[in-house]
Amino acid sequence: MAVWLARAGKDGEHEERFMSENRIFCNWNRIQDLDLKTVKTAEDIKMILRNYNPQDPERRIGNWASQIYAFVANMQIGELVVVPRHGKGSVAIGEITSAHQYDAKGPEMYRHFRTVRWLNQSLPRTAFEPDLLHSFSGLMSIYQIHAEDPEKRIKTVVGSGGRASKETADAKTGEGEDVATGSDEIYDLEQDGYDQIARMIIRKYKGDRMELLVAAILKAQGYLTFQSPRGRDKGVDLLAAPGPLGFGHPRICVQVKATEGPVDRPTLDQLIGTMHNVGAEQGLLVSWGGFTAAVDGVVAQHFFKVRVWNQRRLIEELLASYAKLDEEIRAELPLKQIWAIAGVEE
């Protein structure tokens, strides 16, 4: 059976609705007032789009029409759909449970949908083999994944709960391997780069060693750090403060979780409690596996005293501080900056 990818908006702006309503949506605003029941071919959709805005280039119309038609007609009940979680370093995997539906009274942008049974809403990207992971990085919003045997391999990862098997781990030892998928789809080179860096990080800084990487980043940002001894941390992995002796402000209490699964609310609450115990003014919670919706929902409440770094944010901080990192860290994570065209030419 086919496996599909559906994006929840360019910046993940529709993700919460995808997850909470157990649906995937076709969000093109040009079709929201049309139920598309009369559509028989992609050419029918092209005609609709041309009528909406005759000035659109034919290439753009063809691109959009193929994606809309795939959502309306090609997806089948029982097939898998992958939804990348924007900026979270994870993907959601679901099984399509309905044909294309149209709700004329629904909120604009959410009238075209298919229902989905989510198998897992937050699987770490690093649990997937490189070629399969690359197939998640296409720039289109809706497309069929063309990696080798994607259904079986994705279900294996779902069944493992995101814990990579030995075979998968062995496949991730190279950071620059070819990942051809046999598709003409254009891929997001930036996302591919982040995925390769993530694989290298989790291979070299798995478990407690992740604290060393976070400490190195904070040091490069001007903080003096203290790492708690193993087994006696009492909820404190790192303490950090600016100044040559670490007596400056802010004083930060850091908790680092290198596990693949998302961190839940009790871990955040524990950090806030520990901050008071050690006299820290602010806290930093780093979770390689991301955060549950319960944590995401209260981040704004703690904006002035707690920061959270997921996998993507950790890599962004690493890249921003890379030139100031210790030579030992840069030797373990050899990186170079490259330039590429931003976006896809119409």
Summary of the structure (lengths in Angstrom):
residues: 346
radius of gyration: 22.3
end to end distance: 31.3
largest distance: 71.9
contacts: 1044
relative contact order: 0.11
helix: 39%
strand: 20%
